[in-house]
Amino acid sequence: MSILSPGLGRHPVGWLTLAGLERLPEEGFDLIVCSQRGFEDPLDRRFRALAAEWRDVPAGLTDHDLAEWLRARDLDLLLEMGGHGEGGRVSCLRHRPAPVAVKWVGAQSATTGVPGVAWMLTDARETPAGFEPHYTEQLLRLPDGYVCYTPPPYARPPSRPCRP
């Protein structure tokens, strides 16, 4: 499985995915990460520790070249976590670098519109029932939310909810 993202580290994508990826079974997953960040931070280092292979994608790499690099790794699944926003490379998926491409987190407010993206991980709050015609992807709604929040180490403990 590979991840393509410009936000693995101290970034909303990092905070919303790390806990889920850290809980993947050790057997059966070789995580290949294609990062577009170009710098390290404490959260980034936790992602790096999970990866069997890490690739910092050069800024000038074309979509075609990126897709070829991914294809050479004989991937089963590619998770795209950047979308069309903030340096995302979802457009490279039109070259179909993996048999299955899934959109998860990162500029996920609408369809990618990219023919090579088969699925979008979401939930009933993010993408309510009836929105399917607005997506080119099949919607895979997770039952309890589609993100796995990792709070920063300086975050205060949760307090009781306010009541009106």
N, C-alpha and C positions, 0 to 999 in steps of 0.2 A: 504494500500500500504506500502511496506517495501523497504528500501534502504539498500544495503550491500556495504560498501566501506571502504577502508583504508585511504581515503583522504578528509574527510569532515572537513575542517578548512583551515588554511593557506597552501594551496596545490593547484596545478592546478585544480584538481577535484572540490575543494571548490569554487575557483574563477569562474569556468565555469558552475556551477549549482545553486548556492545559489539564484540568482535573479529569476530564473524560479520557484524554489520551494517556495520562499516567495510569489509568486503570485498565488499559487494554491487557489481555493475557500476554505473558512473555512468549509463549509458544504460538506459532502461527502468524505472527506479524513481524515483518521486516519493514520498519518505518523509514522511508526515504523522504527527506525534507528538501524542498527547493525554496529557499528563503530569499527575499528581496530587500531585507533590512540593511545589511552591510555594517551592522555594529552589534555589540553584545551588551546585555544587561542581565541582572539576576534571573529574570523569568526566561529570557532567551537561553541561558545556560541549562535550565531544566528541560527545555525542549531539545537542546542538543544532546543531553544525556539519554533521551528516549530514542534518538535516531540511530539506525544502523549506518546511514549515510547522510551527510549534510552537504548541500550545494548552495553556495551564495551565487545567485543568478546575476551575471553582469548586466548593468543597466541597458546596454546597447544590443542585447541578444534579441533576435527577431522571434516572433511567435513560432514560425516554422522551425527554427533551430532549437528553441526550447522544447517544442513537441517532439522533435527527433531525439533529443537527449533523454526525455522521459520514455519514449518508445523503446530505446535501447536497453532500458532496465527491465523490460518484460513484466510490466506492472499488471496486477489484477484489478486494482482500484485506485483512482486518483480523487482525492478530496481537494476541491478548489475553495480557498478561503480568502479571496480578495475581491471578487466580482469586478465590476467596472469602476470601482472607486479606489482612490489612494494607491496607485501603482499596481492594482490588480492585473492579472494576466489571463483572465478567463477567456479572452478571445483566442488564445493559443489552442483551446480545446476543440475548435472547429477542425483542427488537423487530426483529431482523435488519437492522442498519444497513449491511451489506455482503453481496454475493452469497455470499462465502465467509468464514467466521470460523474461525480456527485458534488453539488454545491452545498457548502455548509458554512455558516457564519461569514461575516465580512461583506458589507454592501449588499445585504440580502433583503432589501425592501421590495423587490419586484423580481420578475423573471430575468434570467440572464439573456434570453433570446438567442443563445448559442446552440446550434444544432448538435454539437458533440456532448452536451451536458444532459444525461439521462434522468437524473434524480435531483431533488432538492430536499435536504433534511430540514424539517420545520416542525411546527406544532399547531394546535388549533387556535391559539391566540395570535401567533405570528401570521398565519395564513388560514383564515376561517374557511369552513366548508362553503362551497359554492364559488370559490375563487379559481378553481382548476382551469377554466377556459382562458384565464389571463396568463398562464404559464406554459412555456414550451417544455418544461421538465415535468416528470411525474412527481407528485408531492408525497413524500414519505413523512407522515406526521408522527412524531414521537409522543408518547402518552403524557409525560410529565414535564415537557419543555425540551427545547432542542439545544440548549446550551448548558454548560457545566461550570458555573462561576467559581473562580479561585480568587479569594480576597487578597489584597496586598497585605504584607506582614504588618504594616502600620495601621490597618483598619481597626476601628473599635469593635468590640463584640456587638452583636445585634441587640437592640432594645425591644421592649414590648411595643406592639403596634399602637398607634394613637387611636383612640375611640372618639367618635363625634359626640 
